[in-house]
């Protein structure tokens, strides 16, 4: 069985999630029906919704839309802001973090091609958004500020509380992409003001193709992307028809939130062991600040080792890691971790990430250390033979 070290990309569905979904799989369920079976499903559905609200401490008066995942949530927010605020002249710009997700960057490019003004705020040397530059650009005509709660590549935790305060001062809506934060750090929408927050099941051991968009009570009004009946999901989206998937998503959220207090510390210890051992490899570098990142991510660069080649060879040997350096065009439209760390440009294509989760064992990490060591050496020997 493969050793999963790319949990920020995807995870297998946890056994307890599968068990929770099983009674409702492949069933013809109409939640509006009075049939006994459907009423049981309706009760399970409402219990699942309560768990989803509880996972981010949302209030009853707030709205949570169930959707197909993070990409849909991002699209709904951006297209609404553009159509209702930018095109109408009520607002004149969007502010985004220069290291936002690759999918989000593609939407920003599209909006720019339609005449939307986008200000990209660069990171500081530690990988967090530069708050002083944010203060220079934001004003009452700003339509939206967008921030990943956790950097999808490096795992760096962004200063949501400080950004929230800046947005509140100017009355600007704030969107936090929490896909890579859920299950890694606590998320509390009652403690930190945020208008929109998105997350999904794919990388928390939940079912795929389901996620959620949190909308605060006083957030700007959104438009639907996927229309349904007027009674469905606050008139903002058609219902998710696969009830089993909703219940599984809720169970996964409940599990990862409950594990934050204990399992995540064990994962941090394994991550630290992995990183410390890999740093013993000659000409290897860690690209994430020690204190500012989630406890699951180690992002590395190995001199003379192309990230894509290392990922492919490791996969053949049963180690699943990740490298955004393989997404050449989109990846390098934003400032790279190599530039932030002020390392040699030759390392730009040599970044490889390892994202653990609570199901990794010490034996797996020891095996991964051994295989990664051997593979880095193998690639360097091949390069040396070719005279590179």
N, C-alpha and C positions, 0 to 999 in steps of 0.2 A: 504494500500500500504506500502511496506517495506521502511524503512529509510536506505538510501544508505550511508554507512560509510566505503566502501571498494573500492573507486574509483580508487585506484592504481592497483586493480585487474581487474575490468571491470566497465562499465557504460552503462546505457540504451542509445539508439540512440536518440539524441535530435530531437525535433519536426521540427526545421528549416532544419535539415539535411535530415529528411524523406521527407519534402516538396521539397527540392532540387533534391532528387533522383527520385521522383515519375514519372516525365515525361519520364524517361529512363528505368524504371523497366521492366523486362521481354520482352525487345525489341530485335529483331534480328538486331544487328548493326554491319556493316562492315565498319570500318573507312577508308578503301581504296576505297570504292565505291563512285561513283559520284551521287548517288541518293540523292534527296533533303533532305530526312529525315536523311540520314547518314551525309550529310554535316552540318546539324544543330548539330548533335551529335559531329562531329569533332570540331566545334567551341566551344561547351560547354566543351569538353575534354581539349582543349588547354587552355581555361580560368581556368579550374581546375588545370592544371599543373602550370600555372602562380601563382596561390594562394599557391600551395605547396612550390614552390621556395620562395615566399615572406615570408612564415611562419618562415623560418630560415635565411632569407636574403642571400640566395644562389645567386651566380653570374650565368649569362647565360652560361658561358664557363664551369661551373661545371656540374656534372651529378647527377640526382636523378632517381633512379630505383624504380618503384612501385613493391611491392612484397606482399607476404601473411602475413607479419608481422615481428616482431622483431626477432623471432627465425630463420627465413630464412636469414635475414640480417647477424646475428651473424655467422651462419653456413657458408655462402658464404665467409665472410672475413677470418675466421679461416682456412677453408679448402684450400682456395687460398694461404694464407701465408705459410701454412705447405707444400703444394705441390710445390709451385714455389720458395720458399725461404729456408725452412728448409731442405727438402729432397735433394735439389740441392747443399746444403752446402754454399749457398751465405750468409746466416745468420744462427745463431745457437741457438736462444732462443726467447721466448715470455714472456713478462711481463704483469701480470694481477693483479688487486686489489684483495686482499684477501676476500673482501666482494662484489665481482661481483655477477651478478644474478645467480640463481640456474641453469638455463638452460645453461648459459655460463660455469659454473663450470663443468658441465657434459661433454661439448665438450672438455674442457681442460684435463679432466681425460682420455678421449678417445685418444687425441693426445699424452699424456704422455705414454699411453700404447703402442704407436707406436714409442716411442723413442724420442719424442720431449721434449726439456728441457723447463720447465715452472717455472718462478720465481714469487711467489706470494708476493706482498708487503702488509704488515699489516697496519691497521689503527692506527692513534694516538688516544689518549683518547677521543677526540671529534668526532671520527668517520670518519675523513678524511684521505686520503691516506698519508702515511709517506713519505714526499718528500726527506728527507735525505737518507732514505733507498733506495728509487727509484734511487737517484743519484749514490749510490754505485753499483747498478746492471746494469744500462743502459750503453751501449757502442755502437759503430758503427756496431757491429755484431748482435745487437738486431733487430729482424724482426718486432716487433709490441709491442706497449704499449696499453693496454685496460683499460678503466675507465668508470664506470657508472657516468653519469653527476649528478644523484641523486640516493642515496641508495634506493633500491626498498622496503626495510623494514622500515627503520628509517626516510626516507625523508631528510637525511643529504646531503647538497649540496657540491659536490667535487670541489677542486681548479683547474678547467680546465685550466685557464690562466697560472698558474705556471707550471702545468704538460706539457702544450703545449710548453712553453719556454724551458723546459729541453729536450723534444723530439727534438725540432728544433736544439738545440745545438749539438746533436749527429746525426742528420739526420735520425731519427727514425719515422716511421709512427705511428699515433695516432688514435685510434678508441674510440669514445664517444657514449655510449649507452644512448640515451636521452628519452627512453620510459617513464620514471617517471618524466621527467623534462618538457616535452611539456605541455603547458597550466598552468604550475605552476610557471615557471620563464622564463624570456626572453632568446631566443636562437639566437645568431647572428654569423654565420659562417664567416662573413667578419671581425669581431672584434677579434675573437679568432681562431687561426689556428688549424684546425682539418682535418685529411685526410678522415675519415669516420665517419658518424653520422647516427644513426638509430632511428626511431620513428614509432608509429602505431596509429590506430584509436580506438582500443578497450577501452581505458581508458580516452578518451577525448570526449565522447558522439558521437563518429563517428561509422561507420559500422565496424563489426568484420571482421577478416581475411584479412585485408589490412593494409599495412604499406609502409614505404619508407626507402631507403638507400641513403644518400647523399655521393657523392664521389667528393672530391676536384680535380681540374684540374690536379694538379701535384702529386696526390696520386699514390701509387703502383697499377699496373694494376691488375684487378680482373679477375677470371674465372667465367663463368656462371654455375649456378647450374641447372637452368631450361632453356633449349635451345628453341629458336624460330627462326623466319626468321632473316636473316642478318640485316635487316633494323629495327628490333625491339629493343627498349631500349638500344641503343648503343652496340648492339650485346652481351649484358650481361644478358639479361633475356627476356623470352617470354612476350608479352603484357598481362596485366590484361584484360580479356574478358568482365567482368561485368563493363560497363561504368558507370552505376548508382552508383556503389560502389566507383569508382574513384571520381566522382563528390561529393558524400556524404563525403568522406574523406577530400576533399579540403574545403568543407563548414564547417566541424567540426574544422579544423585547423584555418580557418579564424575566427571562432567564439571564440575559446579559446584564440587566440592571441589578438583579440580586447578586450577581457574581462580582460586582465592582468592589465590594468591601474585602474580598479575600482572594478569589481566583486570580484577579488581575495583578496582585502583588507577586504571586508565584510566576506569572507570565513575565513580569518585569525582571525577575531574577534570571529566568532563562534567556531573555533578550540580552541582558547585560553579559551573561556568560558567553553567548554567541558572539557578541561584538568584541569583547575583550580577546577572545581567542582568534578571531579573524584579523584583528589589528596586529597580531604577531606575524602575520604574513608580510614579507618585505614589500615596501611601497604600497601599503594599503592605508585608506583614510576614512574616517567617520565624517559624515556631512551634516549631522544634526546636533544641535546644542544638547548637552546632557540633561538639563533640568526642564527645558521648555516643551518637550515632546511627549506624546502619549507613550505609555509603558510597553507598547507592543512592537514598535518600529526601530529597526537599525538600517540606516541607509549608508552604503559604502561605495568607495571607488577603488579599483585595483589598477595600478599603472600597467599599460600595455594589454589590458584585457577588455575587449569590447563587450558592453553590457548585453547586447543581443545574443552574441555567441555564448556567453556564460549562461544566460537564461536557458538557451536551447540545450546545451550539454547537461546542465543540472536537471532539466526536465526529463531527459533520457535516462538519468540515473535516479529518478524518483524524488527530486527536490524541486518543489514549485516555489519560485521566487518571482520578482517582478522588476521591470526596468522601463521607465518612461523614456529612456534614451532611444528606445526602439521606435517611438512615435516621433520620428525626426522633425517633421515640419511643425506640428502643433506644439511639441514639447519645447522647442527652442524659440518660439514666439514669445515666451515668457523668460524671465531671468533664470538661469540654471543654478542649481545648488553649488556647482563648481565655481561659478562667478561669485556667489555670495561668500563662499569660504576662501576666496582669493587664491585658489589653486591653479595649477597650470592648465591652460586651455586644452591640452592633449587629453585630459581626463574627462572632457565633456561627454564623450560617448561611453564612458567606462563606469557609469553609475549603476548599481544594482541594489534593490531593496529587499529586506526580509521583514515580513509582517507576521508576527506570531498571533495565536489566539489561545484561549484557555484550555483547549484540548491537546496542545502540544505537550509532549513528555520530555523529561530530561534525557532519556535514551535517544529520542528523535533528534534533539539538539546536538548531542554528542556525535551522532551519525552524520548529521548535516555539516558540522564543523570539519569532520574528516573528509567528506566528499567535496566540499567547497575548496578546501586546501588543495586536494589532489587535482581538481579541475582547473583552478587558477594556474597551478604549476604546468599542467598539460597545455593550456592555451599559450602560455609564455614560451614553452619549448617549441611549439609549432611555429609561433611567430619568429622565434630566433632562427629556426631552420630555413624560413623563407627570407631571412635577412631584413625583417621589418623592424 
